Amino acid sequence: ADDDSRNEIAIALTSISKNFTELTDVLMGLTSPKARAGVVLSIGYLINNEKIIPLMTKFLNDQDPTVRAIAATSLGRLGSLSSRVRFALMEGLKDPNEWVRSSIIAVFRQHGDHSLIKMFISMLANETDENVCQNLVLAIGCLCDSLNTPSALSSIKKWMETSLHEKSQAAGFIALALLKNEKNFQKIYSATLSKSLHH
C-alpha cells in the first residue's frame, strides 16, 4: 500500500488497538515524512492517555523535524509529564531544529514546570533563533518565581535590547507583565519605543 493508505490503516488500527507496541513497526515504516506527521498528529488527538508514550517518544527521534515537533506537542497533551516523557523532552531541547525546540518549550510552559526556569534563562542568552527566543521569554514570564525574578528581568531586558523584531518585543512585554514589575516594564517599554523610532 502507498503511504496515504498505510496512514489511514494505521490510524484505524490505532483507534481499536490495545497494544501500541504492535503498531510501532508499521508506523515507523512509513517512508513519507508527511504520512508519519499525519499519523502522529492523528494519534495525538485521538488518544489522550499514557498508551501513546512509547510510540511518541520514538517519534521524538524521527528524522523529520515536523514529526518530532508534533510528537512533542502530542506528549504535552497528556495530563501530566511522567519522568520518562520529561527526560525525552529534555533531550529534545538540544534538537537542531528550532520548531522542535519551540514546541518542547511550549509543552513545559503549559505544564507549569518551574524547575526549568534557570535553564530557560541560560538558554535565552545563547539561543540564536528568534521564534525559540520568543517561546523562552514567554516561558520565563509564566514560570518564574520570586527567587529568580531579578535574573529573569535582566535576561529579558538584555534580549529585548538586541531584538527589534515586532513579535519578540510583544513576547518580551508580555513576559515582563507576567513578572509583575511595572516599574521595569515601563522603563524598558520607553527605551524600546525610543530605539525603534530611531531605526
Backbone as a chain_set.jsonl record, in Angstrom:
{"seq": "ADDDSRNEIAIALTSISKNFTELTDVLMGLTSPKARAGVVLSIGYLINNEKIIPLMTKFLNDQDPTVRAIAATSLGRLGSLSSRVRFALMEGLKDPNEWVRSSIIAVFRQHGDHSLIKMFISMLANETDENVCQNLVLAIGCLCDSLNTPSALSSIKKWMETSLHEKSQAAGFIALALLKNEKNFQKIYSATLSKSLHH", "coords": {"N": [[0.842, -1.192, 0.0], [0.374, 2.347, -0.578], [1.841, 5.274, 1.042], [-0.216, 7.02, 1.937], [-2.417, 5.321, 2.113], [-1.466, 3.479, 3.985], [-1.229, 5.178, 6.102], [-3.914, 5.832, 6.703], [-4.813, 3.266, 7.376], [-3.187, 2.734, 9.584], [-4.099, 4.664, 11.408], [-6.724, 3.815, 11.768], [-6.255, 1.262, 12.879], [-4.972, 2.048, 15.211], [-7.004, 3.248, 16.663], [-8.447, 1.09, 17.53], [-6.672, -0.619, 18.637], [-5.123, -2.326, 21.389], [-2.597, -2.592, 22.036], [0.033, -0.707, 21.607], [2.635, -1.211, 20.953], [2.688, -3.164, 19.005], [1.967, -1.731, 16.78], [4.056, -0.03, 16.307], [6.203, -0.736, 14.542], [4.885, -0.733, 12.071], [4.032, 1.931, 11.86], [6.435, 3.378, 12.105], [7.577, 2.536, 9.834], [6.575, 3.972, 7.731], [7.403, 5.644, 4.84], [7.138, 8.224, 3.951], [7.6, 11.472, 5.185], [5.443, 13.214, 5.503], [3.29, 11.474, 5.772], [4.009, 10.163, 8.151], [3.925, 12.343, 9.897], [1.205, 12.909, 9.761], [0.152, 10.606, 10.94], [1.201, 10.784, 13.572], [0.034, 13.189, 14.424], [-2.704, 12.546, 14.246], [-2.922, 10.367, 16.059], [-2.171, 11.672, 18.394], [-4.347, 13.371, 18.787], [-6.524, 11.592, 18.811], [-6.081, 9.749, 20.869], [-5.679, 10.242, 24.158], [-3.956, 9.362, 26.348], [-1.687, 7.497, 28.493], [-0.897, 5.367, 26.934], [0.15, 6.159, 24.511], [2.728, 6.993, 24.953], [5.203, 5.348, 24.593], [5.276, 5.139, 21.768], [5.213, 7.856, 20.904], [7.539, 8.872, 22.081], [9.409, 7.542, 20.594], [8.94, 8.701, 18.114], [9.899, 11.221, 18.67], [12.485, 11.077, 17.958], [12.484, 10.964, 15.263], [13.547, 11.291, 11.821], [12.519, 13.503, 10.551], [11.868, 16.909, 11.197], [9.293, 18.041, 11.508], [7.693, 15.9, 12.26], [8.915, 15.278, 14.702], [8.357, 17.615, 16.188], [5.551, 17.579, 16.282], [5.168, 15.216, 17.685], [6.218, 15.928, 20.178], [4.383, 17.918, 20.952], [2.092, 16.343, 21.066], [2.704, 14.655, 23.216], [2.678, 16.587, 25.143], [-0.007, 17.034, 25.479], [-0.907, 15.203, 27.256], [-2.159, 14.562, 30.544], [-0.26, 14.818, 32.63], [3.331, 15.007, 32.936], [5.253, 12.249, 32.803], [8.231, 10.851, 34.335], [9.696, 9.602, 32.362], [8.718, 10.761, 29.978], [9.338, 13.411, 30.481], [12.147, 13.299, 30.571], [12.699, 12.551, 27.902], [11.727, 14.792, 26.549], [13.384, 16.758, 27.613], [15.818, 16.017, 26.473], [15.138, 16.613, 23.895], [15.266, 19.375, 23.853], [17.735, 19.968, 22.947], [17.595, 19.674, 20.289], [18.428, 20.196, 16.828], [16.608, 21.59, 15.29], [14.619, 24.477, 15.153], [11.795, 24.618, 15.392], [11.119, 22.293, 16.709], [12.437, 22.663, 19.182], [11.059, 24.951, 20.083], [8.451, 23.907, 20.298], [8.755, 22.066, 22.383], [9.548, 23.708, 24.513], [7.167, 25.141, 24.792], [5.48, 23.075, 25.666], [6.561, 22.5, 28.232], [6.079, 24.978, 29.409], [3.27, 25.073, 29.381], [2.718, 22.995, 31.1], [3.582, 24.025, 33.435], [6.197, 23.789, 34.523], [8.232, 24.717, 36.804], [10.787, 24.114, 37.587], [12.557, 24.376, 35.529], [13.281, 26.975, 35.094], [15.789, 28.318, 35.526], [17.391, 27.063, 33.642], [16.065, 27.833, 31.294], [16.5, 30.589, 31.342], [19.248, 30.62, 31.015], [19.401, 29.383, 28.486], [18.222, 31.363, 26.911], [20.189, 33.294, 26.74], [21.958, 32.168, 24.958], [20.612, 31.293, 22.714], [19.913, 31.517, 19.223], [17.818, 31.575, 17.423], [14.986, 33.424, 16.578], [12.219, 32.752, 16.994], [12.379, 30.654, 18.851], [13.514, 32.044, 20.964], [11.407, 33.806, 21.557], [9.52, 31.981, 22.577], [10.953, 31.057, 24.776], [11.153, 33.398, 26.326], [8.444, 33.883, 26.93], [7.951, 31.569, 28.401], [9.683, 31.957, 30.558], [8.517, 34.228, 31.703], [6.032, 33.152, 32.484], [6.708, 31.046, 34.224], [8.436, 31.914, 36.199], [9.644, 32.317, 39.535], [9.702, 34.199, 42.649], [12.321, 34.124, 43.61], [13.927, 33.879, 41.359], [13.29, 36.109, 39.876], [14.864, 38.591, 39.59], [17.096, 37.782, 37.919], [15.669, 36.835, 35.762], [14.349, 39.145, 34.829], [16.588, 40.637, 34.085], [17.7, 39.047, 32.019], [15.643, 39.048, 30.109], [15.408, 41.779, 29.584], [17.943, 42.315, 28.472], [17.821, 40.719, 26.186], [15.657, 41.922, 24.822], [16.779, 44.355, 24.178], [18.482, 43.728, 22.143], [16.934, 42.636, 20.188], [14.792, 43.71, 17.798], [12.588, 42.78, 16.569], [9.148, 42.706, 15.879], [7.282, 40.766, 16.949], [8.9, 39.641, 18.867], [9.341, 41.749, 20.631], [6.736, 42.06, 21.569], [6.401, 39.589, 22.874], [8.321, 39.906, 24.852], [7.263, 42.094, 26.337], [4.902, 40.951, 27.282], [5.975, 38.921, 28.897], [7.338, 40.471, 30.794], [5.184, 41.793, 31.942], [3.952, 39.617, 33.107], [5.838, 39.006, 35.008], [5.307, 40.941, 36.773], [6.483, 43.468, 37.341], [6.108, 46.475, 37.307], [7.465, 48.96, 37.192], [10.001, 48.415, 35.972], [8.976, 47.401, 33.636], [7.742, 49.647, 32.39], [9.99, 51.279, 32.028], [11.661, 49.762, 30.297], [9.91, 49.497, 28.153], [9.655, 52.19, 27.293], [12.324, 52.749, 26.55], [12.675, 50.899, 24.498], [10.729, 51.685, 22.672], [11.68, 54.238, 22.005], [14.119, 53.503, 20.798], [13.201, 52.006, 18.588], [11.944, 53.966, 17.114], [14.04, 55.379, 16.129], [15.146, 53.792, 14.193]], "CA": [[0.0, 0.0, 0.0], [1.146, 3.572, -0.547], [1.903, 5.873, 2.379], [-1.515, 7.553, 2.351], [-3.26, 4.187, 2.51], [-0.928, 2.942, 5.237], [-1.556, 6.17, 7.122], [-5.316, 5.619, 7.073], [-4.902, 1.97, 8.052], [-2.552, 2.865, 10.896], [-4.983, 5.426, 12.285], [-7.854, 2.933, 12.091], [-5.754, 0.251, 13.813], [-4.663, 2.705, 16.474], [-8.235, 3.526, 17.399], [-9.001, -0.133, 18.111], [-5.601, -1.439, 19.196], [-4.844, -2.238, 22.818], [-1.156, -2.742, 22.184], [0.698, 0.225, 20.705], [3.919, -1.758, 20.539], [2.473, -3.888, 17.747], [1.827, -0.778, 15.684], [5.25, 0.795, 16.158], [6.941, -1.062, 13.321], [4.102, -0.291, 10.917], [4.03, 3.391, 11.802], [7.794, 3.847, 11.859], [7.938, 2.109, 8.484], [6.064, 4.885, 6.714], [8.562, 6.3, 4.238], [6.856, 9.64, 3.716], [7.512, 12.294, 6.396], [4.082, 13.756, 5.602], [2.438, 10.407, 6.298], [4.352, 9.973, 9.57], [3.404, 13.503, 10.624], [-0.242, 12.72, 9.847], [-0.104, 9.559, 11.938], [1.495, 11.327, 14.903], [-0.997, 14.187, 14.728], [-3.981, 11.853, 14.464], [-2.866, 9.611, 17.316], [-2.144, 12.653, 19.481], [-5.703, 13.884, 19.006], [-7.483, 10.514, 19.061], [-5.824, 9.016, 22.108], [-5.063, 11.142, 25.12], [-3.58, 8.657, 27.568], [-0.282, 7.095, 28.555], [-0.599, 4.325, 25.946], [0.882, 6.704, 23.363], [4.081, 7.441, 25.344], [6.316, 4.667, 23.898], [5.258, 5.481, 20.35], [5.56, 9.262, 20.712], [8.951, 9.097, 22.414], [10.181, 7.084, 19.421], [8.803, 9.718, 17.077], [10.732, 12.371, 19.035], [13.786, 10.865, 17.31], [12.265, 10.798, 13.821], [14.463, 12.092, 11.006], [11.843, 14.712, 10.075], [11.583, 17.81, 12.319], [7.852, 18.241, 11.693], [7.233, 14.741, 13.025], [9.419, 15.428, 16.08], [7.626, 18.698, 16.853], [4.173, 17.129, 16.541], [5.258, 14.212, 18.754], [6.394, 16.672, 21.436], [3.097, 18.546, 21.271], [1.172, 15.258, 21.446], [3.057, 14.266, 24.59], [2.261, 17.688, 26.006], [-1.459, 16.995, 25.711], [-1.204, 14.285, 28.357], [-2.466, 15.284, 31.778], [0.966, 15.127, 33.371], [4.54, 14.506, 32.288], [5.957, 11.231, 33.588], [9.682, 11.058, 34.309], [10.167, 9.138, 31.049], [8.377, 11.782, 28.994], [10.115, 14.614, 30.81], [13.526, 13.049, 30.145], [12.734, 12.583, 26.433], [11.543, 16.181, 26.135], [14.608, 17.488, 27.985], [16.785, 15.711, 25.418], [14.676, 17.309, 22.701], [15.648, 20.79, 23.902], [19.009, 20.084, 22.221], [17.322, 19.392, 18.874], [18.939, 21.242, 15.941], [15.527, 22.303, 14.619], [14.015, 25.491, 16.024], [10.388, 24.337, 15.64], [11.094, 21.241, 17.725], [12.784, 23.284, 20.472], [9.934, 25.818, 20.474], [7.324, 23.057, 20.704], [9.06, 21.477, 23.689], [9.475, 24.797, 25.497], [5.739, 25.409, 24.997], [4.943, 21.984, 26.491], [6.983, 22.718, 29.62], [5.382, 26.167, 29.906], [1.874, 24.711, 29.616], [2.654, 22.11, 32.265], [3.995, 24.779, 34.621], [7.407, 23.186, 35.096], [9.054, 25.796, 37.366], [12.167, 23.663, 37.837], [13.383, 24.65, 34.359], [13.424, 28.419, 34.895], [17.204, 28.707, 35.394], [17.863, 26.556, 32.365], [15.49, 28.662, 30.237], [17.217, 31.87, 31.373], [20.555, 30.334, 30.406], [19.187, 29.134, 27.056], [17.907, 32.625, 26.246], [21.45, 34.006, 26.494], [22.729, 31.507, 23.902], [19.763, 30.914, 21.585], [20.002, 32.444, 18.094], [16.584, 31.615, 16.646], [14.034, 34.399, 17.115], [10.999, 32.095, 17.478], [12.703, 29.923, 20.08], [13.675, 33.077, 21.997], [10.071, 34.269, 21.953], [8.941, 30.95, 23.438], [11.705, 31.061, 26.037], [10.764, 34.594, 27.079], [7.104, 33.653, 27.475], [8.074, 30.538, 29.435], [10.308, 32.594, 31.726], [7.495, 35.075, 32.314], [4.98, 32.321, 33.081], [7.186, 30.076, 35.215], [9.392, 32.488, 37.15], [9.271, 32.529, 40.93], [10.303, 35.429, 43.185], [13.751, 33.927, 43.785], [14.605, 34.051, 40.071], [12.793, 37.277, 39.161], [15.908, 39.528, 39.142], [17.848, 37.269, 36.769], [14.73, 36.754, 34.649], [14.198, 40.506, 34.309], [17.842, 41.014, 33.443], [17.871, 38.315, 30.756], [14.636, 39.514, 29.157], [15.788, 43.145, 29.204], [19.108, 42.22, 27.579], [17.348, 40.161, 24.916], [14.812, 42.906, 24.142], [17.638, 45.42, 23.664], [19.154, 43.27, 20.923], [15.952, 42.164, 19.209], [13.751, 44.695, 17.491], [11.505, 42.1, 15.866], [7.877, 43.085, 16.493], [6.742, 39.68, 17.776], [9.794, 39.461, 20.007], [9.05, 42.813, 21.586], [5.448, 41.728, 22.188], [6.653, 38.495, 23.817], [9.048, 40.487, 25.986], [6.357, 42.894, 27.162], [4.004, 40.018, 27.974], [6.755, 38.274, 29.958], [7.579, 41.457, 31.849], [3.914, 41.993, 32.641], [3.75, 38.43, 33.939], [6.76, 39.091, 36.144], [4.676, 41.93, 37.663], [7.409, 44.512, 37.766], [5.601, 47.564, 36.48], [8.478, 50.0, 37.03], [10.923, 47.975, 34.932], [8.203, 47.244, 32.4], [7.596, 50.961, 31.769], [11.321, 51.756, 31.64], [12.094, 49.019, 29.111], [8.999, 49.848, 27.064], [10.03, 53.521, 26.807], [13.62, 52.647, 25.881], [12.49, 50.141, 23.259], [9.957, 52.535, 21.762], [12.608, 55.261, 21.537], [15.089, 52.863, 19.892], [12.532, 51.604, 17.352], [11.623, 55.162, 16.356], [15.268, 55.868, 15.523], [15.637, 52.835, 13.194]], "C": [[0.881, 1.248, 0.0], [1.044, 4.205, 0.837], [0.566, 6.406, 2.852], [-2.438, 6.443, 2.832], [-2.789, 3.62, 3.841], [-1.225, 3.888, 6.397], [-2.987, 5.958, 7.617], [-5.491, 4.311, 7.836], [-4.333, 2.065, 9.46], [-3.449, 3.602, 11.877], [-6.183, 4.574, 12.71], [-7.423, 1.869, 13.104], [-5.498, 0.841, 15.191], [-5.911, 2.904, 17.313], [-8.828, 2.271, 18.041], [-7.936, -0.986, 18.809], [-5.45, -1.237, 20.692], [-3.344, -2.312, 23.067], [-0.431, -1.878, 21.16], [2.033, -0.31, 20.203], [3.792, -2.48, 19.209], [2.41, -2.947, 16.554], [3.116, -0.015, 15.386], [5.988, 0.535, 14.86], [6.208, -0.578, 12.069], [4.209, 1.226, 10.759], [5.41, 3.953, 11.491], [8.245, 3.497, 10.443], [7.39, 2.998, 7.381], [7.229, 5.696, 6.153], [8.363, 7.796, 4.023], [6.787, 10.409, 5.038], [6.109, 12.861, 6.608], [3.129, 12.72, 6.192], [2.718, 10.171, 7.778], [3.809, 11.122, 10.412], [1.894, 13.384, 10.807], [-0.625, 11.686, 10.891], [0.085, 10.106, 13.346], [0.413, 12.315, 15.329], [-2.329, 13.519, 15.061], [-3.997, 11.097, 15.79], [-2.901, 10.56, 18.505], [-3.515, 13.211, 19.806], [-6.691, 12.79, 19.396], [-7.322, 9.882, 20.435], [-5.052, 9.896, 23.072], [-4.798, 10.398, 26.429], [-2.159, 8.119, 27.44], [0.092, 5.981, 27.577], [0.275, 4.854, 24.812], [2.347, 7.035, 23.681], [5.195, 6.693, 24.606], [6.412, 5.045, 22.422], [5.733, 6.915, 20.119], [7.016, 9.548, 21.063], [9.856, 8.585, 21.29], [10.113, 8.12, 18.308], [9.562, 11.006, 17.411], [12.119, 12.278, 18.396], [13.65, 10.653, 15.801], [13.231, 11.692, 13.049], [13.844, 13.407, 10.54], [11.465, 15.63, 11.242], [10.105, 18.066, 12.563], [7.27, 17.113, 12.53], [7.67, 14.882, 14.489], [8.639, 16.496, 16.849], [6.201, 18.283, 17.201], [4.161, 16.081, 17.653], [5.396, 14.897, 20.113], [5.084, 17.296, 21.883], [2.079, 17.505, 21.715], [1.443, 14.789, 22.865], [2.618, 15.341, 25.573], [0.784, 17.707, 26.306], [-1.845, 16.041, 26.836], [-1.402, 15.09, 29.634], [-1.252, 15.672, 32.594], [2.147, 14.501, 32.636], [5.229, 13.502, 33.209], [7.455, 11.502, 33.491], [10.256, 10.635, 32.959], [9.92, 10.183, 29.97], [9.213, 13.031, 29.219], [11.561, 14.465, 30.342], [13.642, 13.153, 28.623], [12.596, 14.021, 25.917], [12.77, 17.029, 26.468], [15.696, 17.258, 26.935], [16.431, 16.471, 24.137], [14.99, 18.795, 22.689], [16.982, 21.048, 23.198], [18.828, 19.877, 20.72], [17.851, 20.52, 17.984], [17.846, 22.082, 15.269], [14.796, 23.233, 15.584], [12.543, 25.214, 16.329], [10.247, 23.272, 16.722], [11.389, 21.848, 19.098], [11.644, 24.16, 20.977], [8.744, 25.007, 20.978], [7.54, 22.485, 22.1], [9.016, 22.53, 24.791], [8.017, 25.11, 25.817], [5.088, 24.335, 25.865], [5.304, 22.205, 27.959], [6.286, 23.942, 30.223], [3.94, 25.815, 30.262], [1.713, 23.809, 30.841], [3.162, 22.777, 33.536], [5.219, 24.219, 35.308], [8.383, 24.268, 35.548], [10.516, 25.398, 37.549], [13.109, 24.005, 36.677], [13.716, 26.126, 34.172], [14.881, 28.841, 34.707], [17.771, 28.246, 34.063], [17.333, 27.409, 31.211], [16.182, 30.03, 30.177], [18.585, 31.712, 30.713], [20.421, 30.117, 28.896], [18.944, 30.432, 26.291], [19.182, 33.388, 25.882], [22.204, 33.437, 25.289], [21.929, 31.18, 22.643], [19.832, 31.968, 20.478], [18.706, 32.547, 17.292], [15.542, 32.499, 17.335], [12.782, 33.747, 17.694], [11.243, 31.314, 18.764], [12.854, 30.915, 21.226], [12.333, 33.592, 22.478], [9.408, 33.272, 22.897], [9.643, 30.879, 24.781], [11.272, 32.233, 26.919], [9.384, 34.406, 27.706], [7.136, 32.603, 28.583], [8.669, 31.126, 30.705], [9.283, 33.456, 32.453], [6.432, 34.28, 33.049], [5.471, 31.516, 34.279], [8.017, 30.672, 36.345], [8.812, 32.627, 38.553], [10.032, 33.745, 41.446], [11.819, 35.314, 43.336], [14.52, 34.222, 42.502], [14.175, 35.295, 39.3], [13.896, 38.241, 38.731], [16.692, 39.035, 37.921], [16.949, 37.139, 35.543], [14.546, 38.121, 34.005], [15.435, 40.939, 33.533], [18.002, 40.336, 32.084], [16.876, 38.781, 29.7], [14.983, 40.917, 28.666], [16.941, 43.112, 28.195], [18.676, 41.724, 26.199], [16.528, 41.187, 24.13], [15.64, 44.044, 23.551], [18.311, 45.023, 22.351], [18.175, 42.837, 19.835], [14.857, 43.205, 19.002], [12.587, 44.095, 16.709], [10.197, 42.362, 16.607], [7.309, 42.014, 17.424], [7.6, 39.453, 19.013], [9.541, 40.512, 21.068], [7.737, 42.522, 22.31], [5.623, 40.623, 23.224], [7.358, 39.022, 25.061], [8.14, 41.274, 26.912], [5.377, 42.014, 27.933], [4.733, 39.364, 29.146], [7.004, 39.23, 31.11], [6.31, 41.733, 32.644], [3.636, 40.817, 33.573], [4.653, 38.437, 35.165], [6.312, 40.157, 37.151], [5.657, 42.952, 38.216], [7.125, 45.735, 36.92], [6.645, 48.643, 36.218], [9.456, 49.632, 35.912], [10.217, 47.845, 33.59], [8.109, 48.584, 31.673], [8.932, 51.49, 31.259], [11.795, 51.078, 30.352], [11.219, 49.371, 27.919], [9.381, 51.193, 26.455], [11.332, 53.475, 26.024], [13.489, 51.949, 24.532], [11.755, 50.972, 22.222], [10.859, 53.6, 21.163], [13.59, 54.692, 20.506], [14.428, 52.533, 18.558], [12.186, 52.812, 16.487], [12.839, 55.72, 15.62], [15.832, 54.943, 14.458], [14.752, 52.831, 11.973]], "O": [[2.0, 1.22, 0.513], [0.28, 3.753, 1.69], [0.229, 6.273, 4.028], [-3.15, 6.596, 3.825], [-3.598, 3.317, 4.718], [-1.445, 3.453, 7.528], [-3.23, 5.913, 8.823], [-6.226, 4.253, 8.822], [-4.915, 1.545, 10.412], [-3.554, 3.215, 13.041], [-6.601, 4.61, 13.867], [-8.137, 1.603, 14.071], [-5.774, 0.208, 16.21], [-5.879, 2.747, 18.534], [-9.615, 2.366, 18.983], [-8.262, -1.959, 19.49], [-5.625, -0.131, 21.205], [-2.885, -2.115, 24.192], [-0.293, -2.257, 19.997], [2.507, 0.097, 19.142], [4.696, -2.413, 18.376], [2.763, -3.33, 15.438], [3.247, 0.583, 14.318], [6.359, 1.472, 14.153], [6.827, -0.08, 11.129], [4.445, 1.734, 9.663], [5.542, 4.893, 10.707], [9.185, 4.095, 9.919], [7.71, 2.794, 6.21], [7.953, 6.354, 6.899], [9.335, 8.544, 3.925], [6.007, 10.049, 5.92], [5.641, 12.975, 7.74], [2.27, 13.049, 7.01], [1.792, 9.999, 8.57], [3.295, 10.905, 11.509], [1.361, 13.714, 11.866], [-1.593, 11.857, 11.631], [-0.769, 9.915, 14.212], [-0.063, 12.275, 16.464], [-2.993, 13.881, 16.032], [-4.963, 11.175, 16.548], [-3.573, 10.296, 19.502], [-3.816, 13.494, 20.965], [-7.589, 13.017, 20.208], [-8.305, 9.523, 21.084], [-3.901, 10.249, 22.819], [-5.337, 10.75, 27.478], [-1.515, 8.272, 26.401], [1.274, 5.682, 27.408], [1.049, 4.103, 24.218], [3.123, 7.326, 22.77], [6.07, 7.343, 24.033], [7.507, 5.246, 21.897], [6.559, 7.162, 19.241], [7.659, 10.374, 20.415], [10.937, 9.127, 21.062], [11.111, 8.386, 17.638], [9.838, 11.802, 16.513], [12.837, 13.273, 18.305], [14.594, 10.213, 15.144], [13.679, 12.721, 13.556], [14.569, 14.33, 10.17], [10.81, 15.183, 12.183], [9.697, 18.286, 13.703], [6.445, 17.351, 13.412], [6.883, 14.632, 15.402], [8.302, 16.305, 18.018], [5.703, 18.596, 18.282], [3.243, 16.06, 18.473], [4.761, 14.487, 21.085], [4.716, 17.212, 23.055], [1.294, 17.749, 22.631], [0.51, 14.552, 23.632], [2.231, 15.039, 26.702], [0.356, 18.326, 27.28], [-2.979, 16.066, 27.313], [-0.859, 16.186, 29.771], [-1.224, 16.748, 33.19], [1.983, 13.59, 31.824], [5.728, 13.869, 34.272], [7.894, 12.293, 32.656], [11.203, 11.25, 32.47], [10.795, 10.461, 29.15], [9.728, 13.63, 28.275], [12.133, 15.4, 29.781], [14.575, 13.772, 28.112], [13.27, 14.413, 24.964], [13.15, 17.911, 25.697], [16.407, 18.188, 26.554], [17.31, 16.911, 23.397], [14.981, 19.418, 21.627], [17.322, 22.19, 22.891], [19.801, 19.903, 19.966], [17.734, 21.689, 18.35], [18.125, 23.159, 14.741], [14.407, 22.834, 16.682], [12.078, 25.542, 17.421], [9.348, 23.35, 17.559], [10.674, 21.579, 20.064], [11.3, 24.119, 22.158], [8.106, 25.376, 21.964], [6.61, 22.428, 22.905], [8.504, 22.27, 25.879], [7.666, 25.319, 26.978], [4.24, 24.643, 26.703], [4.441, 22.108, 28.831], [5.943, 23.944, 31.405], [3.443, 26.21, 31.317], [0.695, 23.86, 31.53], [3.172, 22.159, 34.6], [5.28, 24.175, 36.536], [9.252, 24.69, 34.785], [11.386, 26.264, 37.653], [14.328, 23.931, 36.829], [14.367, 26.491, 33.193], [15.179, 29.64, 33.82], [18.546, 28.963, 33.431], [18.061, 27.683, 30.257], [16.419, 30.563, 29.093], [19.018, 32.572, 29.946], [21.238, 30.614, 28.121], [19.404, 30.586, 25.16], [19.245, 34.046, 24.844], [22.998, 34.142, 24.667], [22.509, 30.828, 21.616], [19.813, 33.167, 20.756], [18.517, 33.513, 16.553], [15.258, 32.336, 18.521], [12.324, 34.139, 18.768], [10.403, 31.317, 19.663], [12.38, 30.664, 22.334], [12.137, 33.793, 23.677], [8.806, 33.662, 23.897], [9.003, 30.664, 25.81], [11.054, 32.067, 28.118], [9.179, 34.732, 28.875], [6.433, 32.731, 29.585], [8.208, 30.825, 31.806], [9.193, 33.417, 33.68], [5.979, 34.686, 34.119], [4.73, 31.324, 35.243], [8.273, 30.0, 37.344], [7.653, 33.0, 38.733], [10.909, 34.266, 40.757], [12.527, 36.312, 43.2], [15.631, 34.751, 42.546], [14.645, 35.519, 38.184], [13.874, 38.687, 37.584], [16.924, 39.804, 36.987], [17.408, 37.311, 34.413], [14.583, 38.245, 32.781], [15.335, 41.534, 32.46], [18.395, 40.978, 31.11], [17.226, 38.897, 28.525], [14.867, 41.211, 27.476], [16.904, 43.81, 27.181], [19.115, 42.248, 25.175], [16.683, 41.309, 22.915], [15.254, 44.633, 22.541], [18.667, 45.883, 21.545], [18.565, 42.691, 18.676], [14.101, 43.528, 19.918], [11.706, 44.818, 16.242], [10.146, 42.25, 17.832], [6.905, 42.311, 18.548], [7.088, 39.113, 20.079], [9.526, 40.21, 22.262], [7.636, 42.714, 23.521], [5.067, 40.7, 24.319], [7.032, 38.634, 26.182], [8.23, 41.143, 28.132], [5.059, 42.291, 29.09], [4.191, 39.261, 30.246], [6.893, 38.845, 32.274], [6.351, 41.888, 33.864], [3.147, 40.998, 34.688], [4.28, 37.938, 36.227], [6.869, 40.261, 38.244], [5.654, 43.257, 39.409], [7.816, 45.998, 35.936], [6.696, 49.187, 35.115], [9.711, 50.435, 35.015], [10.79, 48.141, 32.541], [8.367, 48.654, 30.471], [8.998, 52.081, 30.181], [12.271, 51.742, 29.432], [11.716, 49.528, 26.804], [9.428, 51.326, 25.232], [11.443, 54.084, 24.96], [14.11, 52.353, 23.549], [12.108, 50.969, 21.043], [10.817, 53.845, 19.958], [13.858, 55.314, 19.478], [15.025, 52.754, 17.505], [12.138, 52.702, 15.262], [12.705, 56.433, 14.626], [16.871, 55.243, 13.87], [15.009, 52.087, 11.026]]}, "num_chains": 1, "name": "protein.A"}
